[in-house]
Amino acid sequence: MIPMPVVVCVVGGWCVVYLGDTLLRSSSGLKSSYEDWLAANGLSLSPFHVRWQTGLLNRLFAKWGRWKPRFLYHWFTLGMVFGVVAMFGSIILLTKTLMQTLAQMMTDSPEGSNEQMLQVVVPGVNLPVSQLAYFFIAILISGVIHEIGHGVAAVREQVRFNGFGMFIFIIYPGAFVDLFTTHLQLISPVQQLRIFCAGVWHNFVLGVCALAFLFLLPLFLLPLYSTGAGAVITEVIEGSSASGARGLFVGDLITHLEDCPVHSVEDWHACIKDISHRPQTGYCIHTATLQQARSPSRVYKRLDGTMECCSNNSLTDICFSYSNNLESRLHACLPARKTIDSSHTCRSNMDCQKDFVPNLCVIPSLENQTQLIRVRHRPQVDMLFVGYPLHLQFAVSLTNFIPRYGFLHFDLPVVIETFCKYLVSLSGALAVINAVPCFALDGQWMLTSFLEATLSSLIVEKQNRELLGFFILLAGSVLLASNVALGLWMVTAR
């Protein structure tokens, strides 16, 4: 469910704005000056919607639209081709997303939701409050770049540019351009298509540029940050199994999970996945250590079938199972840290037969499929984690970037990385959604111009072309509305 404080703040804020607007408009002394002030500043208010428009940027758009006409012709022609492909591709993508959503609803399982390319985002529900700034800034930049594409293409096609504006709808920011409709209707369908496709084209280019910058970020930050030596901890969730005096700390450099080397955040996730899908790792210890260890007073089987040989009150000892040449299943209660610190990992006794030293492979006997994982993190001593591997994975946040100088903080690369990821996701989503042949979106005008440009010779009657376009728009609108409605329900109601 959507958190109630978020709903109260949003609705309450808009109520205050709308109430103030209503009072000023109903005041006989302030109405005229208030409305003049709104008109002079290009402002307009309605329930849950604030809009601002200006003509101050008209000269700038005119300059951009006349810059290198030949280049802009090829640029927006390429955008037109992309827009047409995106229009049909968006239908396929939305259909696939809808089928995935319905499949999840039928199975009543959240698994597979992360595989969807399109997901409904609700701030405070599946979007962390701490990342709202990234979200709103990225969506605003994506919207501005989208409308710049429309505006420059319109000027290039000799359509009068009336103004540029921005708005806030409920909590979502956006932008728009005001074009002279009569000029727009007089140009050819192909020219119209260049203008209507320019927005999704610019969103695609913005997403590609942000993705390229993200991949090249290690190179850009090379003088200040190094990579490839491990994963730096940027956050440890308080109260998690990874926190505590012998746990992980912000700024530590993780280099190994057991025998799995960690050179990056990707390696960290890969190691966690590998450990969670394989049996518990064992450790080589000298046979003399096992002989000196006190024999367990009682060995009993837990409910899940695993064996326990240590006192339930022990916080430092763990029951280990092993085998020798005489007996196949023995158990020993050993101090975990002392046993593991000076040993290497193994799967069987054969892995411990090195340098003719009599060693045996001892394997922790833990319950409920939990595992003992040794985490090497400089400059601290190794952490011994007992629990589910996925709990360890989500207990910390990591970055690949290691500061070269003491005055640098590891938050800077994290901020840049996070913002680029949001820009890629939101700009791409804006391109896909606007390309859908749906009423009130760019896809409506893209489809109309496309049909006029391609079917005017096959379907002579314009009324028939409009009827065909109407049914396609109706289908696209239903498809998009179904995805949004079911996506919202999956996010908020489940």
Buried (B, 14 or more C-beta within 10 A) or exposed (E): EBEEEBEEEBEEEBEEBBEEBEEBEEEEEEEEEBEEEBEEEBEBBEEBEBBBBEBEBBEBBBEBBEEEEEEBEEBBBBBBEBBBEBBEBBBEBBEEBBEBBEEBEEEEEEEEBEEBEBBBBBBBBBBEEEBEEBBBBBBBBBBBBBBBBBBBBBBBBEBBBBBBBBBBEEBBBBBBBBBEEEBBEEBEBBBBBBBBBBBBBBBBBBBEBBBEBBEEBBEEBEEEBBBEBBBBBBBBEEEBBBBEEEBBBEBBBBBBBBEBEBBBBEBBBBBBEEBBEEEBBBBBBBBEBBEEBEEBEEBEEEEEEBBBBBEEEEEEBBBBBBBEEEEEEBBBBBEBBEBBEEBBBBBEBEBBBEEEEEBBBBBBBBEEEBBBBBBBBEEBEBBBBBBBBEBBBEBBBBBBBBBEEEEBEBEBBBEBBBBBBBBBBBBBBBBBBBBBBBEEBBBBBBBBBBBBBBBEEEBEEEEEBEEBBEEBBEEBBEBBEBBBEBBBEBBEEE
